[in-house]
Amino acid sequence: MSPALDRRRSLTTFLPSEAVWSIGNRIGGFLKNMNDAWVSGIAYERFMGRWSNLVAQKFLSWLDVAPNRIWLDVGCGTGSLTGLILESYQPKEIISIDSSSDFISHAQRSITNSFAHFKVGLAQSLELDSNSIDAVVSGLVLNFVPQPKDAILEMLRVTKPGGKIGIFLWDYADGMQMLRYFWDAAVELDNNAREHDEGIRFPICRKGQLESLIREVGLGQVEATAIEIKTVFQNFDDYWQPFLGKVGAAPRFLMSMDQKYRQKLEDKLRSSLPIGNDGSISLYARAWVVKGTA
Ligand SMILES: C[S@@+](CC[C@H](N)C(=O)[O-])C[C@H]1O[C@@H](n2cnc3c(N)ncnc32)[C@H](O)[C@@H]1O
């Protein structure tokens, strides 16, 4: 058991996911984000995990944390970042928290390493001691947190003076092409889809916004950049099928629409996506990345 966790055991660790959602609601505004419900690790891996993992590799190399450090992965999901840290950065220990008990169970099943401690918890109220962590990371999470500033303040609180904090988010409005094609086509068919479009819903994911917030909160030595990865789909089905998996905002939106709309959207994407002669679809995805010190 981690010393940080040992001293203040997380209450949420022992609660079912419904109870954790209920805590979130009381903290404020959480209900809205249930629309993005994170409930199936396997579906998430097919839809997003395979791509977030590629960003995470580049992000960790850029963050450059020395071995033998205590890490915290905030919103660890199915454990992509945590797994990479264990593989390549020789952590002393890593605490990985997520609000979804389903994702925590998935991560616990796939990563059985005694240096890793997975817990259900909320980014905006970390149940950890102040000044107890050397490196905090968070990938593709802050836009789903009702008060992202509170979450960054929490990261700052738990980080030791001089420790590192690194965060990345998709550029939903422009550079995350897999989703951009989807939402552009969805809105063209039905303007009401705009209210679900992550490029519109998440201002924190627009250029410069995350960096501004990090500076406002008071991190030192702030650096920001963009990381781009290739997202190559073998064929149209490899692109389309994961949208039918109900995990994440776009799949949830799609599955809330009737079959006629879904068919029209599929047809539209078949004609708008750049499908190569061999059937493959080569896109790219951009993430905004920031780091700073406590
Ligand atoms: C897009 S996924 C990213 C998962 C993982 N970090 C990755 O890079 O693959 C967003 C994650 O944030 C989690 N999440 C959403 N709101 C949260 C909150 N308030 N506190 C902690 N985790 C949260 C979700 O359960 C989900 O696992």
The ligand as an ORCA input file, in Angstrom:
! r2SCAN-3c Opt
* xyz 0 1
  C     -10.888      9.773    -22.676
  S     -10.706      8.851    -21.221
  C      -8.937      8.894    -20.985
  C      -8.402      7.687    -20.293
  C      -6.879      7.534    -20.255
  N      -6.253      8.598    -19.494
  C      -6.309      7.459    -21.635
  O      -5.476      8.312    -21.980
  O      -6.648      6.536    -22.377
  C     -11.304      9.927    -19.982
  C     -11.254      9.302    -18.600
  O     -11.530     10.296    -17.620
  C     -12.272      9.669    -16.578
  N     -12.927     10.751    -15.838
  C     -13.927     11.564    -16.245
  N     -14.230     12.452    -15.292
  C     -13.393     12.204    -14.246
  C     -13.208     12.794    -12.954
  N     -13.945     13.822    -12.567
  N     -12.262     12.286    -12.142
  C     -11.515     11.227    -12.539
  N     -11.640     10.628    -13.744
  C     -12.560     11.114    -14.583
  C     -13.214      8.731    -17.317
  O     -13.766      7.745    -16.489
  C     -12.269      8.191    -18.381
  O     -11.591      7.048    -17.926
*
